[in-house]
Amino acid sequence: MSNLLLWLANLIGLIGFSYPFLGLAADPAAASVLFFGLVSVALALVVVDVASRDLDARVIALLGVLAAVNAALRLVETTLLVMPGGFSPVFLLIILVGYAFGGRLGFLYGALSLLASALVTGGLGPWLPFQMMAAAWIGLGAGGLPHPAHPRLRDALLAGYGALWGLLFGALMNLYFWPYFSGAEGWTAGLAPGEALRRYAAFYLVTSLGWDALRAVGNVVLLMALASPLLRILERFRLRMGHVRV
């Protein structure tokens, strides 16, 4: 059941992000509301099912503490520091938790840490499920990365993954508001998939690539500097808790 619910949440997320390219005559506002409800329910089911079946109290407590840490980082980022472009420190722990504890826990942590940070910073809105799902995919994918024995190779692998998701996160989040864009490269109902993809690619290159590139660079810098010490801490906790990486 846990795996089924996890697949269901991912399928809903995939449909929600890709609907502008499916040639549907959907109203963007109605689609966003529906996606908000479906993702909220799916993520809640996954959280309840996984927490009740596979996670003991220590792992749940650690997940809560780490989510609070990311919320604090987001608060500092939005109130005290001026970050360049799309750079944000919140992706560091999402990648490392997924890598150390496995994709399923990484999926939960990505979604919950973005939810916690939204509650702390007041960033609640219809965009939140998109952020939660994209962050969940970051943690899920990190759990599937190989674990080379050489620390430098491992750190380089994580840095490359962080750079990739620095771009992908922005590309996914643009899909939240792109259907409302009324310019020449905007979305209209019933667009053929190929034309919709062409328009979105042009829109992304003009409006977001530079912003997201700074996020990618920031991820690389943080992971190269902090991945090794933080992974040692996370692995120590994982071994003491007897958590199996899945």
GIWO-V283017 format. One record per residue. PHI is phi in degrees with one decimal (none if undefined). OMEGA is omega as a letter, one per 40 degrees, with the letter a starting at -180 (999 if undefined). NEAR is the number of other ideal C-beta (glycine too) atoms within 8 Angstrom. Layout:
# GIWO-V283017
PHI	OMEGA	NEAR
PHI	OMEGA	NEAR
This chain:
# GIWO-V283017
none	i	6
-60.1	i	11
-64.7	i	6
-62.8	i	7
-66.9	i	13
-64.3	i	12
-63.3	i	8
-62.7	i	10
-60.7	a	16
-68.2	i	10
-65.3	i	8
-61.1	i	12
-61.7	a	13
-62.2	i	8
-65.8	a	8
-62.0	i	14
-76.9	a	10
-97.5	a	8
-60.0	i	10
-64.4	a	11
-101.2	a	9
-96.2	i	7
72.3	a	8
-86.2	i	7
-93.2	a	4
-89.8	i	8
-77.8	a	6
-58.6	a	9
-65.0	i	6
-65.0	i	8
-63.8	a	12
-65.5	i	10
-63.7	i	9
-63.7	i	8
-63.0	i	12
-56.0	a	11
-66.8	a	8
-66.0	a	10
-66.2	i	15
-60.4	i	9
-65.5	a	8
-62.9	i	13
-65.5	i	14
-63.1	i	8
-64.3	i	11
-64.1	i	14
-60.4	a	11
-64.7	a	8
-68.0	a	11
-67.0	a	14
-64.5	a	10
-77.8	a	5
-102.4	a	8
-117.3	a	6
-116.4	i	9
-86.4	a	6
-62.4	a	5
-67.8	i	7
-68.3	i	12
-62.3	i	10
-63.6	i	8
-62.6	i	10
-59.5	i	13
-65.3	i	8
-63.9	a	8
-66.5	i	12
-63.9	i	13
-65.5	i	9
-61.5	i	9
-66.0	i	15
-63.4	i	14
-65.1	i	9
-62.1	i	12
-66.4	i	13
-65.1	i	11
-61.6	a	9
-61.4	a	12
-87.9	a	7
-115.8	a	6
-112.7	a	4
-115.3	i	5
-102.6	a	3
-87.2	i	8
-72.8	i	6
55.4	a	10
-90.2	a	11
-60.2	i	10
-150.8	i	10
-78.7	a	9
-70.7	a	14
-79.6	a	16
-58.0	a	13
-70.0	i	14
-60.7	i	17
-65.8	a	18
-71.6	i	14
-65.6	i	15
-62.0	a	20
-68.2	a	13
-80.2	a	10
-104.4	i	14
106.0	a	10
-64.3	a	13
-66.0	i	13
-70.5	i	17
-62.7	i	21
-61.0	i	17
-63.0	a	15
-65.2	i	17
-59.1	a	17
-66.8	a	15
-71.3	a	11
-68.5	i	16
-69.5	i	14
-64.5	a	11
-62.5	a	12
-67.1	i	15
-67.0	i	12
-65.4	a	8
-73.4	a	10
-95.3	a	11
76.0	a	5
-89.5	i	8
-85.4	i	6
174.5	a	5
-65.6	i	8
-78.0	a	9
-60.4	i	13
-60.4	i	13
-64.3	i	14
-62.4	a	11
-63.5	a	14
-68.7	i	15
-62.8	i	12
-66.3	i	16
-61.8	i	16
-66.7	i	12
-61.4	i	16
-66.0	i	20
-64.0	a	15
-65.8	i	13
-61.5	i	17
-67.4	i	17
-95.0	a	6
-73.9	i	10
-68.3	a	4
-119.0	i	6
-65.6	a	7
-72.6	a	4
-79.6	a	6
-59.3	a	6
-67.3	i	6
-65.5	i	9
-61.6	a	12
-64.2	i	12
-65.0	i	9
-62.0	i	11
-64.6	i	15
-63.9	i	13
-63.2	i	9
-64.0	i	12
-63.8	i	16
-64.1	i	12
-60.1	a	9
-75.8	i	14
-60.3	i	18
-81.8	a	13
-64.5	a	9
-59.4	i	15
-66.2	i	14
-63.3	i	11
-70.1	a	10
-67.7	i	11
-60.9	a	13
-67.8	i	12
-67.2	a	9
-110.0	a	8
-56.9	i	12
-60.7	i	10
-91.8	a	7
-75.3	a	10
-105.8	a	4
-75.7	a	6
-63.7	a	3
-102.4	a	9
-87.7	a	12
-96.6	i	12
-132.7	a	5
-60.6	i	8
84.7	i	6
-60.3	i	11
-64.1	a	6
-53.9	a	9
-64.1	i	6
-68.4	i	8
-62.4	i	13
-65.5	i	9
-63.5	a	8
-64.2	a	12
-68.5	i	15
-60.5	i	8
-64.2	i	9
-61.1	a	15
-67.0	a	12
-61.9	a	8
-78.8	a	8
-101.1	a	8
-131.8	a	12
-59.8	i	10
-62.1	i	7
-60.9	a	11
-71.8	i	15
-62.0	i	11
-68.6	i	12
-65.1	i	17
-62.5	i	14
-63.6	i	11
-61.1	i	15
-61.9	a	16
-62.1	a	13
-62.2	a	8
-65.5	a	12
-70.0	i	14
-65.8	a	10
-84.2	a	6
-120.0	a	9
-59.6	a	13
-62.3	a	8
-65.1	a	7
-69.9	i	11
-65.3	i	12
-61.6	i	8
-66.6	a	8
-64.7	i	12
-65.0	i	9
-62.6	i	8
-63.9	a	9
-60.9	a	11
-68.2	i	7
-65.3	a	6
-84.1	a	10
68.5	a	5
-78.7	i	8
-90.8	a	5
-70.8	i	8
-136.8	999	7
